[in-house]
Amino acid sequence: MTMGVMKTLKIMRQLLDEWTLPDEMTVTWDVENRREVAYVKEKFYEYLADGWMAFSEEPKGRRQIFKFNPQLELIVLIPPLGGG
């Protein structure tokens, strides 16, 4: 059984005062469970639509991702940064 994890990170909180961030979230899924994969995929795209960035942690290193892949072992979501 292959499992995956998606979690949110809260970073640089002082820069994000204008944003209302949800509580930290960690979601796991079994690649073979269609319902779990569909739920995590929906959440993944909801966060991206809200401006979050997604990164995968792989043996080659961290890279930004734009498409949900249930085969990834870890997906980290980072909130949008305010300012300018």
N, C-alpha and C positions, 0 to 999 in steps of 0.2 A: 504494500500500500504506500503510495507516494502522497505526502502531505505538503501543503504550502502554508505560508503565513503572510498576512498583510497587516501592517501597523502604521499608525500615524506618529509623527514626531512633532513636538512643540519646540520651536527654536527661536531664539532672539525675541522673547516675549515682549520686551520693551518696544520693539519696532512694530508689534502687531496689535497695539491697543485698539485700533479702529476695527479690527476683525473680531468676530465672535467665533472662537474655535470650539469645536466639540471636544468632549472629554477624549483623552487618548483612547484609541481603539486598536484592538488586536483581533483579527479574524483568521481562523484556520479553516482549511478545506482539504478534503480527500479528492484527489484528481479524478477518481472513479465515480464520485457522487455528483451527478448532474445538477441537482438542486443546490448543493453547496457551491459549486463552481459558478452557477448562474447568479447566485446571490452576491458572491464576491466580485464577479465581473461587473454587475450593476453598481455596486458601491465604488469600485475602481473608477468607472467613468463618471459617476456623480462627483467625486473629488476632483478629477481632472477638469470637469466643466466649471467647477468653482475656483479654478486657478491653481490648484495644488500641483506639485511636480511628483512624478513617480520614478523611483530608482530600483533597480534590481541589484542584489548582492550575488555575485557569481565568482567562481574561482579566478577569473581573469580580472576581477575588480568590479567596482560600482559603475553602473551606466544608467543614464536616463532612459526611460521607456515611455512609449506613447500608446502601446497596445497591450491589452491584458493577455497574459500567457499563463494558464493554470499550471504549467510544468515548472515554473519558477519556484524555487524553495522559499524565497523571501522577497517581498515587495515593500518598500518603505515610501510612505507618502509624506511630503514636506509641504507645509502651508505656504501660501503666497506671501511675499514680503511687501509691506507697504513702503511708503516713502517715495522719493523721486528727486 
